[in-house]
Amino acid sequence: MSVMENVLTEYSLVERVHQSGRTIVYRGVRLSDEAECILKMPQNEHPLPSEIERLEREYETLLSLRIDGVIRPYALARYKN
């Protein structure tokens, strides 16, 4: 089973929204409460530390913003590494 098929057991992937050279973005559902969500993950199963750091910075930036229309992150989760 690939990373794209089973990213985290807590989420169900509905559809791929975007794919770049570094990341994949999915529309999904959090299984615990059926909340709709967006999941962004590294393209590679073993990303470079700099790619992980970039995703961590994006998460922290979004978490600090309190602006209408800006998506609020639910969580930052690690998969494998």
N, C-alpha and C positions, 0 to 999 in steps of 0.2 A: 504494500500500500504506500502510495507516495505522500509527500508532505501536503500536496494540494488536496488529496482526497480525505485526509484525516488530520487536520492541523492540530486541533485540541479536542479532547472528548467533550468539552463543555459547550461547543459550538457546532452548528450545522451550516455548512456553506451552501448558499442558494445559487449564486452566480458570480462569475468573475466580472468585475467592473472595469479594471484597468490592469495592464501589465507593462512594466518597463524593464530595462536591463537589470535593475536592482531589486525591485519590489513587485508584489502582486497584491491587488486590492480586491476583496470579495465583499459582496453583500451577504449577510448571514443572520442567524438567529441564535441567541444565547439560550441554551436548552433549559437552564434552571428556571427562567421566568418568561420565556418566549419573547424576549425583547429583541426588536430588530437592531442590527448593528452592522458596522463596517469593520472588516478585519484587514489589516495591512501587515504583510510579512515579507521577509527577504525572499528574493527569487531563488537563491541557492540554499540548499539544505544545510550547508556549512558556511555561513556568511563570515566575512572578515570582521574583526573587532571594530573597525571604523564604520561598517554598515550597521552593526548593532548599536554603536554609540549614536549614530545619526537618528535611528528610530527612537532611541531613548530621549534625545534632545527634542524631537518632534512631539513626543508624548508630554514631556515636561512643559513645553511651550503651550500646547493646546490646553493642558490642565490649568495653566495660569491665566488664560484668557477668559474673560467674563463678558463676551460680546454676543448679542443676539445674532443668530444665524451661523455662528461658528460651532462646529461639532464639538461636543464634550466627550473626552475619552472615558470609557468605563474602567479600563485596566490596561496594564502593560504586562504581558505574559511571555515567558520564555518557553520555547519548544526545543527540546534536546539540549541546545547550548545557550 
